[in-house]
Amino acid sequence: MYPRSFADSNGDGVGDLVGLRGRLDYLHWLGVDGIWLNPTFPSPNRDWGYDVSDYLDVHPDLGTLEDLDALIAAAGELGIRVLLDLVPAHTSDQHQWFIESRSSRQSDRRPFYIWRDEADEQESVFGGRAWSYDEPTGQYYHHLFLPEQPDLNWMQPAVRDAFEEILRFWFDRGVAGFRIDVVHELVKDPPSRPNRTEIHKVLRRWRSLAGGYEPERLLVGETWVMDLEELARFYGRDDELHLALNFPFMFAGFEATALADVVERTEAVLPLAALPVWALSNHDVVRFPTRMCDEDDVKIRTALLALLALRGTSVLYYGDELGMRQVEIPTDRALDVHGRDGARTPMPWGDVEWRNPWLPLGANVATVAEQRGAPGSVLSFCRDAIALRRGREDLVSGGYTPLAGDTGVWAWRRGSTTGIALNLTDSAASVPFEGKVLLSTRGRDDPSRLEPWEGVVVALT
């Protein structure tokens, strides 16, 4: 979830940790058992938290260390674990490390970053060259993103040691783990490309560190790679990431053959003990109801069922459970350098109004208050799907077995007694198995027929 947009406790228009703690009852009611917070560290916000100026504190807009401790404790009482977003590939240019690094070529921190006498023509992700000239010291420094986000030099052992201390600091405070930003490009050697051998070495050290805690701390990677065999390697031999986010799934589109293909190939290439992890939205991409579902609640419920009925870990981005659409941001309200504001707008609670929110509040989805008491709402359906997922053993631990079906129908079996079928077409279709309907995206109990864009979970007979 994006803390700045989730819940505002003090009326300043910016969500904060105290506000989030006040909404834990909602997350518990929904059935959530873990929350990943987008960056909470101090930051000048050139990239809205992904330019960290201090890894050992909390951004004052969001609260204090004590507020984060209180959130972790309160969430723990409800069985909800809290993960933070770690940004290890680069820092802010306002981080003390970089301030010292650029102060002199002889600085002890100089090797913490990637400096060169000459720059090549590599382009940054956000446009422009990936090198900026530092006039006082007469060298160029590397930045894969903004010039204000200088890349750390992960070939330096001191950088690796420093981050292990950062992990220990947060693990000791009770943080359940980290989502690791841009982990697939963590080590750059040469600067123009990732050094995967060294990345895997770092992850093995971190996994060993995480395994020294009880319970073991969780490592989730932003592995933005489109080759599934490459994705699988980030799990190592059950000694690197616990979970590697699957972007081929996120971008497969809402089409049965494409989605089934990604899932089947993922299941085939993952190490034996590994769990896949699935998501449809995040803070960097257009929200799935707009990008995949034409903002149609019928399709949105079916997409949510697909997400929640697969084997592995399912990640909901805040507002997914409402069918929250992308919001059009007026030019004079745009803040993000890469045009991602529309996926980061405030949560529409409905019981308490946002006052002067930092981003415009969308009016294109029913609020939590409106949906919570409506049995046919997207929110009510999502809660029912999560409850079924948590309460039915096949959906907890059963495998994934693809099943044949009509054209445009994606069907699979979980375990031995649960079938899932999704009709991703505009025409009616048959269900490729028999049994009792446990959940339907259209609220029907006909186990023989699927309406257009309907999904069902069936207890097989």
C-alpha positions in Angstrom: 0.0 0.0 0.0 1.0 3.6 -0.6 1.1 5.1 2.9 0.7 8.7 1.7 -2.6 7.8 0.2 -4.1 5.2 2.6 -5.4 7.1 5.6 -4.8 10.6 7.0 -4.9 11.0 10.8 -4.3 14.7 11.1 -6.1 16.3 8.2 -3.0 17.6 6.4 -3.9 15.7 3.2 -1.1 13.2 3.5 -1.7 9.6 4.7 0.4 8.6 7.6 1.3 5.7 9.9 -1.2 6.7 12.6 -4.0 6.8 10.1 -3.0 3.4 8.7 -3.0 2.0 12.3 -6.5 3.3 12.7 -7.6 1.3 9.6 -6.1 -2.0 10.6 -9.6 -3.2 11.6 -10.6 -2.8 7.9 -7.6 -4.9 6.8 -8.4 -7.5 9.4 -12.0 -7.7 8.3 -10.9 -8.0 4.7 -8.7 -11.0 5.6 -5.3 -9.6 4.9 -2.4 -11.3 6.7 0.5 -9.1 5.6 1.0 -5.5 4.4 3.9 -4.1 2.3 4.3 -0.4 2.7 5.8 1.6 -0.1 8.7 3.7 1.1 8.5 5.0 4.6 12.1 6.3 4.9 13.1 10.0 4.9 13.3 11.3 1.4 13.4 14.6 -0.6 10.6 12.9 -2.7 12.2 13.5 -6.1 11.0 10.0 -6.8 8.4 9.9 -4.0 10.3 7.8 -1.4 12.5 5.8 -3.8 15.3 8.4 -3.2 16.2 7.6 0.4 18.1 10.0 2.5 18.2 7.9 5.7 17.5 4.2 5.9 17.1 4.2 9.7 14.2 6.5 10.2 10.7 7.4 9.1 9.7 10.3 6.8 8.3 13.1 9.0 5.2 13.3 6.6 4.3 9.8 7.7 5.2 9.9 11.4 8.0 8.7 13.6 9.9 5.6 14.5 7.6 5.2 17.5 4.6 5.4 15.2 6.0 2.6 13.0 6.7 0.5 16.1 3.1 1.0 17.3 1.8 0.0 13.9 3.9 -3.2 13.8 2.7 -4.1 17.3 -1.0 -3.3 16.6 -0.9 -5.2 13.3 0.8 -8.2 15.0 -2.1 -8.4 17.5 -4.4 -8.9 14.5 -2.1 -11.5 12.8 -1.0 -9.0 10.2 2.7 -8.8 9.4 4.4 -5.5 8.2 6.9 -5.4 5.4 8.8 -2.3 4.4 10.0 -1.3 0.9 13.8 -1.3 0.8 15.6 0.7 -2.0 19.2 -0.6 -2.0 20.3 0.1 -5.6 20.6 3.8 -5.1 20.2 6.6 -2.5 19.1 10.2 -2.6 21.8 12.7 -3.4 20.9 14.1 0.0 22.0 10.9 1.8 25.0 11.5 4.0 26.9 8.8 2.2 26.7 10.7 -1.1 27.3 14.1 0.5 30.5 12.6 1.8 31.3 10.7 -1.4 31.1 13.8 -3.5 33.0 16.0 -1.1 36.4 14.7 -2.2 38.0 12.0 -4.3 39.9 11.0 -1.2 36.7 10.6 0.9 36.2 7.2 2.6 32.7 7.2 1.1 33.9 7.8 -2.5 33.9 4.1 -3.3 30.3 3.8 -2.1 29.1 5.1 -5.5 30.1 4.6 -9.1 32.4 7.3 -10.3 34.3 7.5 -13.6 36.5 10.0 -15.4 34.6 9.5 -18.6 30.9 8.7 -19.3 29.4 6.6 -22.0 26.1 7.2 -23.8 23.9 5.0 -21.6 20.4 6.4 -21.0 18.6 6.5 -17.7 15.1 5.0 -17.2 13.6 8.4 -16.8 15.3 9.9 -19.9 18.6 11.6 -20.4 22.1 10.3 -19.8 22.7 7.9 -16.9 25.8 9.9 -15.9 26.0 13.3 -14.3 29.1 15.4 -14.0 30.2 16.5 -10.5 32.2 19.7 -11.2 33.9 20.1 -7.7 35.6 16.7 -8.0 35.8 16.5 -11.8 34.2 13.1 -12.3 30.9 11.6 -13.5 28.6 9.5 -11.2 26.2 6.9 -12.4 22.4 7.0 -11.9 20.1 4.5 -13.6 17.1 6.7 -12.7 17.2 10.5 -11.8 20.5 12.4 -11.3 19.2 12.9 -7.7 19.4 9.0 -7.3 23.1 8.1 -7.5 23.7 4.4 -7.8 25.5 2.6 -5.0 28.6 0.6 -5.9 27.7 -2.9 -4.7 31.1 -4.2 -5.7 32.3 -2.6 -2.6 32.2 -4.9 0.5 31.6 -1.8 2.8 28.3 -1.2 1.0 27.2 -4.8 1.5 28.1 -4.6 5.2 26.2 -1.3 5.6 23.0 -2.8 4.2 23.3 -5.9 6.4 23.3 -3.6 9.4 20.2 -1.8 7.9 18.4 -5.1 7.7 19.3 -6.0 11.2 18.1 -2.7 12.5 14.6 -3.2 11.1 14.4 -6.9 11.7 15.3 -6.3 15.4 12.4 -3.8 15.5 9.9 -6.5 14.4 9.6 -5.7 10.7 8.5 -9.0 9.0 10.7 -8.5 5.9 11.3 -6.3 2.9 10.1 -5.9 -0.7 13.4 -5.1 -2.4 13.3 -2.5 -5.1 14.9 -3.1 -8.5 16.7 -6.2 -7.1 17.3 -7.5 -10.6 19.7 -4.6 -11.2 21.2 -4.2 -7.7 24.8 -4.8 -8.7 26.0 -3.0 -11.7 29.4 -4.1 -13.0 30.0 -2.7 -15.5 27.6 0.1 -14.8 25.7 -0.4 -18.1 24.4 -3.9 -17.1 23.5 -5.9 -14.0 26.0 -8.4 -12.6 23.7 -11.3 -11.8 26.4 -13.5 -10.3 27.1 -10.8 -7.6 23.3 -10.1 -7.1 22.8 -13.8 -6.2 25.7 -13.6 -3.8 24.1 -10.6 -2.0 20.7 -12.4 -1.8 22.2 -15.5 -0.3 23.8 -13.4 2.4 20.5 -11.7 3.1 18.6 -14.9 3.1 21.0 -16.3 5.7 20.6 -13.2 7.8 16.8 -13.3 7.5 16.8 -17.0 8.5 18.5 -16.1 11.8 15.3 -14.6 13.1 12.3 -16.2 14.6 10.0 -16.2 12.7 12.2 -16.0 9.6 12.0 -12.6 7.9 10.6 -12.5 4.4 12.5 -11.3 1.3 10.3 -10.3 -1.7 12.0 -9.1 -4.8 10.9 -6.6 -7.5 12.2 -8.8 -10.3 11.2 -6.9 -13.3 12.4 -9.5 -15.8 10.2 -11.0 -18.6 12.1 -14.3 -18.9 10.6 -16.8 -16.5 13.7 -19.0 -16.3 15.6 -15.9 -15.3 12.9 -15.0 -12.8 13.1 -18.5 -11.2 16.9 -18.1 -10.6 16.2 -15.4 -8.1 14.8 -18.1 -5.7 18.2 -19.8 -5.8 18.2 -23.2 -4.2 15.7 -22.1 -1.7 18.4 -19.8 -0.4 17.8 -16.4 -2.0 14.4 -14.6 -2.4 11.4 -16.2 -0.8 9.2 -14.6 -3.4 10.0 -13.0 -6.8 7.3 -10.8 -8.3 6.0 -12.1 -11.6 5.8 -9.3 -14.2 5.0 -11.5 -17.2 1.7 -12.4 -15.4 0.9 -8.7 -14.6 1.3 -7.7 -18.3 -0.2 -10.8 -19.9 -3.5 -9.1 -20.5 -6.9 -10.4 -19.7 -6.9 -13.3 -22.1 -7.2 -17.0 -21.2 -4.4 -18.5 -23.4 -1.9 -15.8 -22.4 -2.6 -16.0 -18.6 -2.7 -19.8 -18.6 0.6 -19.9 -20.5 2.4 -17.7 -18.0 1.1 -19.6 -15.0 1.9 -23.0 -16.5 5.5 -22.0 -17.5 6.0 -20.4 -14.1 5.0 -23.5 -12.3 7.3 -25.5 -14.6 10.4 -23.5 -14.0 10.2 -22.6 -10.3 12.4 -24.6 -7.9 10.5 -27.5 -6.2 10.0 -25.7 -2.8 9.4 -22.2 -4.3 6.0 -20.4 -4.2 5.0 -18.1 -7.1 3.7 -14.7 -6.3 1.0 -12.9 -8.3 -0.1 -9.3 -8.6 -2.1 -7.2 -11.1 -1.4 -3.7 -9.9 1.3 -1.7 -8.1 2.5 1.9 -7.6 4.4 1.9 -11.0 1.7 0.8 -13.4 -1.9 1.7 -14.5 -4.4 0.0 -12.1 -5.7 -3.3 -13.4 -9.4 -2.3 -13.5 -8.5 0.3 -16.1 -5.6 -1.4 -17.9 -7.2 -4.9 -18.2 -10.9 -4.8 -17.4 -12.3 -1.8 -19.2 -13.4 -0.5 -15.7 -16.2 -3.1 -15.8 -17.0 -4.5 -12.4 -18.0 -7.9 -13.9 -14.5 -8.3 -15.4 -12.9 -6.9 -12.3 -14.4 -9.5 -10.0 -13.2 -12.3 -12.4 -9.7 -10.8 -12.5 -9.7 -10.8 -8.7 -10.8 -14.4 -8.6 -8.0 -15.4 -10.9 -5.5 -13.6 -8.7 -6.8 -15.2 -5.5 -7.4 -18.7 -6.7 -3.9 -19.5 -8.0 -1.3 -21.4 -6.0 1.1 -19.2 -4.2 1.0 -15.7 -2.7 -1.4 -13.1 -4.0 -0.7 -9.4 -3.7 -3.5 -6.8 -3.7 -2.5 -3.2 -4.2 -4.6 -0.9 -2.0 -7.9 -0.2 -3.7 -7.8 -3.4 -5.9 -10.4 -4.8 -3.5 -12.7 -2.0 -4.5 -12.1 -2.1 -8.2 -10.3 1.2 -7.9 -9.7 2.8 -11.3 -6.8 4.8 -12.5 -7.5 8.5 -11.9 -6.9 11.2 -14.5 -4.5 13.8 -12.9 -4.8 17.5 -14.1 -1.6 18.9 -15.4 -1.4 21.4 -12.6 -1.7 18.6 -9.9 0.9 16.3 -11.4 3.8 15.4 -9.1 5.5 12.3 -10.3 8.3 12.7 -12.9 7.2 9.5 -14.7 3.4 10.1 -14.8 2.4 7.5 -12.2 0.3 9.7 -10.0 -3.0 8.2 -11.3 -2.2 4.9 -9.6 -1.3 6.5 -6.2 -4.4 8.5 -5.4 -6.1 8.6 -2.0 -8.2 5.7 -0.7 -11.9 6.5 -1.0 -13.2 5.7 2.5 -16.5 7.4 2.4 -16.9 7.7 6.2 -14.3 10.3 6.6 -13.5 12.8 3.9 -9.9 13.7 2.8 -9.2 17.4 3.3 -7.0 18.9 0.5 -5.4 15.6 -0.4 -1.9 15.6 -1.8 -3.3 14.0 -5.0 -6.8 14.3 -6.3 -9.4 11.9 -4.9 -10.9 9.9 -7.7 -14.7 9.9 -8.0 -14.9 6.9 -10.4 -15.3 4.1 -7.8 -17.7 3.4 -5.0 -16.2 4.1 -1.5 -15.4 1.6 1.2 -18.5 2.7 3.1 -20.7 2.2 0.1 -19.3 -1.2 -0.8 -18.8 -2.7 2.6 -22.5 -3.2 3.3 -23.4 -4.2 -0.3 -23.4 -7.9 -0.9 -23.0 -7.6 -4.6 -20.1 -5.1 -4.5 -16.5 -5.8 -5.7 -15.3 -5.4 -2.1 -17.8 -7.9 -0.7 -16.8 -10.4 -3.4 -13.1 -9.9 -2.8 -13.6 -10.5 0.9 -15.6 -13.7 0.1 -12.8 -14.9 -2.2 -10.1 -14.3 0.4 -12.2 -16.1 3.1 -12.6 -19.1 0.7 -8.9 -19.0 -0.1 -8.0 -19.1 3.6 -10.6 -21.6 4.7 -10.4 -24.3 2.0 -7.4 -26.6 2.3 -7.1 -27.1 -1.5 -6.7 -23.4 -1.9 -4.2 -23.2 0.9 -1.8 -26.0 -0.1 -3.2 -27.7 -3.2 -1.2 -27.8 -6.4 -2.1 -26.2 -9.8 -3.3 -28.6 -12.5 -4.5 -27.0 -15.8 -7.7 -28.3 -17.3 -9.0 -28.2 -20.9 -12.1 -26.1 -21.5 -14.0 -24.1 -24.2 -12.1 -21.5 -26.2 -11.5 -18.5 -24.0 -12.1 -20.5 -20.8 -9.2 -20.7 -18.3 -9.7 -23.7 -16.0 -7.6 -25.4 -13.4 -7.8 -27.7 -10.4 -6.4 -26.9 -7.0 -5.7 -30.0 -5.0 -8.0 -32.9 -5.6 -11.4 -31.5 -4.9 -11.5 -27.8 -6.1 -12.0 -26.5 -9.6 -11.7 -23.0 -10.9 -13.1 -21.9 -14.3 -13.0 -18.3 -15.8 -14.9 -17.4 -18.9 -12.8 -14.6 -20.4 -15.1 -14.0 -23.5 -18.3 -12.2 -24.4 -20.2 -15.5 -25.0 -21.6 -18.1 -22.6 -19.5 -21.2 -22.1 -19.6 -24.6 -20.3 -17.9 -25.5 -17.1 -15.3 -28.3 -17.8 -16.2 -30.1 -14.5 -19.1 -31.0 -12.2 -19.8 -30.1 -8.6 -21.2 -27.5 -6.3 -20.5 -23.8 -6.8 -18.7 -22.4 -3.8 -18.2 -18.9 -5.3 -19.3 -17.1 -8.4 -18.3 -13.7 -9.7 -22.0 -13.2 -10.7 -23.5 -14.7 -7.6 -25.0 -17.7 -9.4 -25.0 -21.4 -8.4 -25.3 -23.0 -11.8 -22.3 -25.4 -12.0 -22.8 -26.3 -15.7 -22.7 -22.9 -17.4 -20.6 -19.8 -17.4 -22.0 -16.4 -18.3 -19.7 -14.0 -20.2 -16.8 -12.9 -18.0 -17.9 -15.1 -15.1 -15.6 -17.1 -12.9 -16.5 -19.9 -10.5 -14.9 -22.0 -7.8 -16.5 -25.4 -7.6 -16.3 -28.3 -5.1 -15.7 -31.2 -7.5 -17.9 -34.3 -7.4 
